[in-house]
Amino acid sequence: MKSSQLANVLIKIIGLYVCLCAMPGLVIGLLAVLVSTFGIPKPGNWLFTELSFSIGAAVQVVAGIILIAKSRNLADFWFKSEEE
């Protein structure tokens, strides 16, 4: 296995890991939206805090998807000096 192929696989694994780590934040954010729509009162700035976690998690999911989709291009860019 060439190092560019190994890098491709490892970048995909990292992208999947980033997506999986963002899932709890997304779930909490979606639950916060559901709770706020049904009018269950929460103290303080609870909704804003949970939605900010959700927005950050959505950015992480997008970054993970980009890593997975562009892994071959990244691996070729980093290891373009290798001979076939």
N, C-alpha and C positions, 0 to 999 in steps of 0.2 A: 504494500500500500504506500503510495507516494504521500509526502507530507502535505500536499495541497488537498488530497482526498481526506486525510485525517483531520486537517483543519476544517474542512467543509462539514464533516460529521460533528466535530466538537462545537462549532458555531451553531449548528442546529440544536444540539443538546443545550447549549447556553440559552438560546432563544426560547426553547421549551421551558426551561427552568424559570426564566424571567416571567413568562406567561403564567406558570403555575403559582409563582409567588404573589402575583397580582390578584389572583382569584379571591382571597378573603376580603380584600379592600373593595372589590367590585360587589361582592355579596352584601357587605355591610352598607355600602352606598345605596344599593337597590332596596334593601330593607328599610333604610332611612327614608327613602322616597315613599315607599308604601306606608310606613308609619305616619308620615306627615300628611299623606292624602286622606287617611282615615281619621285624622284629627286627634290622635292620641297625644296629649301634651307631654313634652319633655322639658326639663329645666335648662335654662340658659341658651347657649348658642349650639345646641347639640346637632341640629340639622346641618348647619354650615360646616361644622367640623367633620361630620360623617361624609358629606358630599365632597369636601376637599380631599378626603382619603379616596373617594371613588374616582375623582378626576385624576388623581395621581396614579391610581391603579389602572385606569384606562390608558394613560400615557405609557405605562409599563407594558401593557398588553400589546399596544401598537408597536412599541420598540421590539418586543419579542417576536412579533409576526414579521417585522422587517428583517430581523436577524435570520429568521428561518427562511424567508423568501430570497434574501440576497446573500446567503451563505456561500454559494459557489462563486459569486462575483468577488466577495471579500477575500475568500481563500486564494483565488487567482490573482487578486491585486497584491496580497501579501507575499505570495510565493511565485511571482511572475518570472523571477530570474532563474528558476529551476528548468533544467532541460527535460524534455519529454522522454 
